[in-house]
Amino acid sequence: MASSLLHCSDKLPFMDVETILHMKEGLGETSYAQNSSLQKRGMDTLKSLITNSATDVYISQMPERFTVADLGCSSGPNALCLAEDIVGSIGRVCSRSSQPPPEFSVLLNDLPTNDFNTIFFSLPEFTDRLEAAAKTDEWGRPMVFLSGVPGSFYGRLFPRKSVHFICSCSSLHWLSQVPPGLFDETTSRPINKGKMYISSTSPLAVPMAYLRQFQRDFSLFLKSRAAEVVPGGRMVLAMLGRQTEGYIDRRTTFLWELLSESFAALVSQGLVEQEKVDAYNVPFYAPSIQEVEEEVRREGSFRLDYVQTYEINLSSSGDAKEDGRTVSMAIRAIQESMLSHHFGADIVDALFHRYTELVTESMEREEVKSVQIGVVLTKL
């Protein structure tokens, strides 16, 4: 993820993304581990793309040790899913060709504040599932060496030319920092009042600031991975995005708008100061396909093999109340660390009580969807 963030006024807390932003830790009711089904749905959409790409790299290179990195792995049940799918896919290929499987080095990366302990606690179950799959499909017992790699993926993480395959799901829409330029240089007042992300009421300077930050971050991400991935290695990246050329795609901005509305309710009740709401901006950007393609071409180290948008329906169960709670709890698990830092932990329950109501009301009226961009890149 990221480095440093927002500096607005002496009255408001400075927020460093690398030390503040993390999914809600542990296994409790509000934890990310218990509230990451939406991310799992996005991962499942691209599962075959990820496993096929990884398997193609293995077949083309046949290394004795195959190194896989998952960037922005977070914690909970999703953290080891992709690694398990990749190991199993390559193991089956080896079985069909009567080849022993390679040793696997699996590198799990996230920011230093990530709950790596929860991942490591689940390692015995992960190993048992792989061994059971190996017996069922009649391929050799896999040797998998798992490592946690704390650090921002907007910088180097691994030795040069050491990684064969990289995947990253639901992470690259998080920026390294809240973009500079969201405060008037003369008055130091916020220019995106009442909103925490790009909105239809935002002045043009707001989306332009977010775009510039995305360009800097994604270019640095590509440059860092270019040093680490072997020639012919691949990356599959999945991030929230938009299908519109303009900066407003309702499927991307809608849930942020409802969170802003929830804050407005708290302000009206005297629970939060309007000044703090005006000064809160999220380190998030949902790019278009064209913006992703442009940075890949500009950096120049990877060939763009595939890029596609996928629409994911968040109204999945047919029960608006159940779906509303699922979405609200997912957003809480993601945002709580930053919200608590900026506003204090005392407002979080009240905020998400109102947010759940608004999301549920919306789902009673319409289907709520998000847009995901899937990208496959090959190292030149």
GIKATA-V543237 format. One record per backbone hydrogen bond with DSSP energy under -1.0 kcal/mol. CO is the residue of the C=O (numbers start at 1). NH is the residue of the N-H. E is the energy in kcal/mol with one decimal. If there is no record, write none. Layout:
CO/NH/E + CO/NH/E
//
This chain:
3/18/-2.0 + 6/15/-1.0 + 9/12/-1.4 + 16/19/-1.0 + 16/20/-1.9 + 17/21/-2.0 + 24/32/-2.6 + 28/31/-1.5 + 32/35/-1.0 + 36/40/-1.9 + 37/41/-1.9 + 38/42/-1.7 + 39/43/-2.4 + 40/44/-2.6 + 41/45/-1.4 + 46/50/-2.5 + 47/51/-2.7 + 48/52/-2.4 + 49/53/-1.8 + 50/54/-2.3 + 51/55/-2.4 + 52/56/-2.3 + 53/57/-1.8 + 54/58/-2.1 + 55/59/-2.7 + 56/60/-2.1 + 57/61/-1.4 + 58/62/-3.9 + 64/103/-2.6 + 66/105/-2.3 + 67/164/-1.6 + 67/165/-1.9 + 68/107/-3.2 + 69/167/-2.5 + 70/109/-2.8 + 76/79/-1.4 + 80/84/-2.4 + 81/85/-2.3 + 82/86/-2.5 + 83/87/-2.6 + 84/88/-2.2 + 85/89/-2.3 + 86/90/-2.3 + 87/91/-2.4 + 88/92/-2.1 + 89/93/-1.6 + 90/94/-2.4 + 91/95/-2.0 + 92/96/-2.1 + 93/97/-1.4 + 94/99/-3.0 + 95/98/-1.2 + 103/66/-3.1 + 104/145/-3.3 + 105/68/-2.9 + 106/147/-2.6 + 107/70/-2.6 + 108/149/-3.5 + 109/72/-1.6 + 109/73/-2.8 + 110/151/-2.2 + 111/114/-2.4 + 114/116/-1.8 + 116/120/-2.3 + 117/121/-2.3 + 119/122/-1.0 + 120/123/-1.4 + 122/126/-2.0 + 123/127/-2.6 + 124/128/-2.4 + 125/129/-2.3 + 126/130/-2.0 + 127/131/-2.4 + 128/132/-2.3 + 129/133/-2.3 + 130/134/-2.3 + 131/135/-1.9 + 132/136/-2.2 + 133/137/-2.5 + 134/139/-2.3 + 143/104/-3.2 + 145/106/-2.7 + 147/108/-3.3 + 163/230/-2.4 + 164/234/-1.8 + 165/69/-2.3 + 166/236/-2.4 + 167/71/-2.5 + 168/238/-3.0 + 171/174/-2.3 + 173/285/-2.6 + 182/191/-2.3 + 184/188/-2.7 + 189/184/-3.1 + 192/195/-1.9 + 196/282/-2.7 + 199/202/-1.6 + 203/206/-2.1 + 204/208/-1.9 + 205/209/-1.8 + 206/210/-2.1 + 207/211/-2.6 + 208/212/-2.3 + 209/213/-1.9 + 210/214/-2.4 + 211/215/-2.6 + 212/216/-2.2 + 213/217/-2.7 + 214/218/-3.2 + 215/219/-1.8 + 216/220/-1.9 + 217/221/-2.6 + 218/222/-2.5 + 219/223/-2.4 + 220/224/-2.4 + 221/225/-2.4 + 222/226/-2.3 + 223/227/-1.0 + 225/229/-2.5 + 227/161/-2.3 + 228/162/-1.9 + 228/163/-2.4 + 230/233/-2.7 + 233/379/-3.1 + 234/166/-2.2 + 235/377/-2.8 + 236/168/-1.9 + 237/375/-2.6 + 238/170/-1.4 + 239/373/-3.4 + 249/252/-2.4 + 249/253/-2.2 + 250/254/-2.3 + 253/257/-2.3 + 254/258/-2.0 + 255/259/-1.5 + 256/260/-2.1 + 257/261/-2.3 + 258/262/-2.0 + 259/263/-1.9 + 260/264/-2.0 + 261/265/-1.7 + 262/266/-1.6 + 263/267/-2.4 + 264/268/-2.1 + 265/269/-1.1 + 266/271/-2.6 + 267/270/-1.6 + 273/277/-1.6 + 274/278/-2.7 + 275/279/-1.3 + 277/280/-1.3 + 282/284/-1.8 + 283/175/-2.6 + 287/242/-2.0 + 288/292/-1.8 + 289/293/-2.9 + 290/294/-2.2 + 291/295/-1.5 + 292/296/-2.0 + 293/297/-2.4 + 294/298/-2.4 + 295/299/-2.4 + 296/300/-2.3 + 301/380/-2.5 + 303/378/-2.2 + 306/376/-2.6 + 308/374/-3.0 + 310/372/-3.1 + 312/370/-2.5 + 314/316/-1.4 + 319/323/-2.9 + 320/324/-2.8 + 321/325/-1.9 + 322/326/-2.2 + 323/327/-2.6 + 324/328/-2.3 + 325/329/-2.8 + 326/330/-1.8 + 327/331/-2.4 + 328/332/-2.4 + 329/333/-2.4 + 330/334/-1.4 + 331/335/-2.8 + 332/336/-2.5 + 333/24/-2.4 + 335/339/-2.6 + 336/340/-2.8 + 337/341/-1.4 + 338/342/-2.1 + 339/343/-3.1 + 340/344/-1.4 + 345/348/-1.2 + 347/351/-2.6 + 348/352/-2.4 + 349/353/-1.6 + 350/354/-1.9 + 351/355/-2.3 + 352/356/-2.1 + 353/357/-1.5 + 354/358/-2.2 + 355/359/-2.7 + 356/360/-2.5 + 357/361/-2.5 + 358/362/-2.0 + 359/363/-2.3 + 360/364/-1.6 + 362/366/-2.0 + 368/314/-2.8 + 370/312/-2.9 + 371/241/-2.3 + 372/310/-3.1 + 373/239/-1.9 + 374/308/-2.0 + 375/237/-2.4 + 376/305/-2.2 + 376/306/-1.4 + 377/235/-2.5 + 378/303/-3.1 + 379/232/-2.3
//
